[in-house]
Amino acid sequence: MTTAVFPFLVGAGWPVNKKQTWSAVVAAHTSGREVRTQLWQNPVWEFEMTINALDSSTNGMYGAVGARSLQTLLGFYGMMAGSFGTFIYYDVTDYYVAPVQTFGVGDGATTTFQLIRTLGGMTESVIAPVNSATTLYFNSGNVAAIAPEIYSNGTLVSSSTYSIVNGAVTFNTPPISGAVLTWTGYFGFLCRFSDDNLEFSQTMWNLWEAKSVKFKSLRAI
C-alpha cells in the first residue's frame, strides 16, 4: 500500500519549527563523573508549521490559496485519524542526498544494506526514500524526483537486481567482497501527527488558518 503524502498547501507560512530529539541515559556518580548510554541509533524529528491561509470556498475565492484547501487539510487529518496514521513529509530544506553517499561495503555474503545520509557530522538512516518518479511540491518550485540510484564501485546497478523496503536495499545477489555501495536520490520523513486534535480559526468569510500543525518522524530502526 502506498503511504500518503502530506498535502502541498500554498498558505503555509513562517516560521516552520524543526526539532531534533535523541534519547540517552545519564547516570551521575558521587565523584562527579557520568556514565552515558545512547539509546537511539537515529533521532526523532519534530515539525510545527502555521497554515496562514486555507480557502473553504468551492470556486477559489482567495486565488492562489487554492479552492477547498481547508477541506484538503481537514480530510487529510481525518484520514490519518489524528496521531494514528502515518504519512510522508517532504522538507523543502532537506530532501536530497547528493553527492553520492556511501551506505555499505560488500562482503560477498550480506545482501541487505540500509540507506543512510550524512548531515554535517551526523549519519542517520533513510527509511522513506522516493520509490518511484514523483513530483515534490514546494512554494519555491516543484522538484521532479526519481527513485534512488544505487552504485557498486561507481557503476550504476540495475534496479531489477535489488528491492528497497523502508530504505533497506536487498540485492538479489550479495555484492562482491570489497564493493563500495553508494547512492544518491530523494527522501522524505515518515511521520505521524503529534496530537489527536487540530484547531482551525476562521479569519474572514471562507478564509481559515491553522496556527499550529504538529507532527513528528517515526523511527523504523
N, C-alpha and C positions, 0 to 999 in steps of 0.2 A: 504494500500500500504506500502511495506517495505521501510524504509528510507535507502538511500545509505550510504556506509561507506567509509571514506577517505582511499585511497589505501595505501597498505604497499609498501614502496619504500626503497630498500636496500641502495640506495645512499644518504639517508637523513643524514645530518651531524650536527655538533655542531657549535655554541650554538643553543638551542631552547629557544626562549624567551616566557615567560608566565606572563601575567599581570592581576591583579585583580582590577576591577573598580567598584566603588559604586557611588551613586548619593545622595547628601544631599543639603538642602538649609540652608545657614548660614546667619543670619541677625545680623549685628553688631549694638549696641546701643551706644549712646554718652557716657554712663557710662563706656564703655569698655567691658560690658558683651555681651554675644552672646546667641541667640536663634537658636537652630539647629533642623532641621526636617529631618529624614531619609526617603527618597522617595522610595527606593528599598528594598524589602524583601530579595532578593538574589543578588549576584554580577554578573557582566559580566566578563568572562574570555577571554582574547585576546592572541592569539598564533602567533608566527612568527618562521618559520623554513627555513633553507637553504637546498636545494637538490643539493648536490655537484656533483652527477653523475647520468645522465639519458642516457640510451643507445637507439639510434634510429634505430639500425640495427635489421633485422629480425632473425638473427642467433645467437644473444647473443655475439657480438664481444668483449664485455668487461666483460664476465663471469658472476660473481655473481650479477653485477649491474642489470641484467635482460633484455632480449631482449624486445624491444619496450616499455621499461619503460617510455620513453619520450611520446610516444603516449598514454600510460595509464594516465599520469597526464594531458596531453592536452585534452584527451577525457573526463576525469572526470570534469575538469574545464568547458569545453564546455557543458557537461550535466547539470551542475549547472547553466549555463547561467550567469557566474560571480557571483555577490553577490545575485542573486535571489533565487537560490535553497538552500535546507538545507541538511545536512549530519551529520553522527555521527563520532566523532573523539575519538579514544581511546588513552588516555595519558599514556605512559608507567610508569609514576611516580604516577599515580592517577586513578585507575580503579577498586578498590575493597573495599567493605565495610566489615570490619571484625575487632574485633569480632562482635557479633550481635549488631545491632543498634536499640534502641527504637524509634518508629515513631508514637506512639499513645496509648491511653488508652480507652478501650471501655466504652460506657455509656448506652448500651442496646438499643440505637436508631440510632446513627450515623453509616452509612455504608461505607463512603469513607474517607480514610486517605492518606495523601501524604507521600511518601517515603522521608526520609531525611538522611543526613550523617553528622557526626561531623568531622571537620578538625581543630585540635588544639582546640581552644576555640570557634570556629565558627560553627554554624549549618546552612546548606543550603539544599534546596530541590534537590532531584534527579529526573530529568524528562526524562532521557534516560537510564533506566536500560536495561541490556541484556534481551531480552524477550524470547529467546529460546537458546538451546545449540548451541554454535558457537565457532570458534577459533579466538583469538586475536593474531595478528601477530606483533611481536616486534623483533628488532635486537638482543635483549638479550635472545630471546627464545619465542616460541609460548605458549599461555596460553589457556587451554580448559575451556571456560566459560559456565556457565549454568544460567538459569533463576533464579530470586530471590527466596529465601526460606523464607517463612513467618511463624512466630511462634506466638501462643497465649498462654501466661503464660508458655512459654518454650516448648510447644508441636507443632510440625510441622503441619501446616494447609494444607490440600489437595488443590492443585492448581485448582481443579474443583469447589471450593467453592468461588472463587473470580476472578476478572479480573483486569488487570493493563493497564491503558492508561495514557501516559505522566507521569509515575511514581505515579499516583494516584491509590491506591488499593481500589476497590469497592467489598465488601463482599456481597454474596447473602443474608446472614442473619446478622443483626447487632451483632458484638461481645458483649458478656455479659458485664454488668457493672463491671468495675474494671479490665478487662482483659488487660494485658500488651502486646502490639503488638510490635514485634521485627522482624528484617530481616537481612539477610546477602546476599551478591551477588556482581555482577559485573555491571559496568555502564560506559557510555561514556558521551561526551558533545555534545549536539545538537548545530550545528554550521552553519554558512554561511561564504563564503569568504568576506573579508573586502572591496575588490576593484572589479571593473569591467574590470580590465586588469591584465594580468600576464605575466611577461617578462622572456624570456629564452635566454641564450647565448650559442653558440657553441664553445667549447674549443679545441676539436680535431675532427677528422673525426668520425662521428656517436656518438660523446660524447657531451652532453649538461649539463647545470646547470641552476637552478632557484635560484637566490640569495636571494629572499625574497618572501615567500609564507605566506600570512597573512589571518587569519580567526578568528572569534570571536563567543563565545557562545551566545545562544538566551535565553531569559527569558520567559518561558511559563506562569509563575505565578509571 
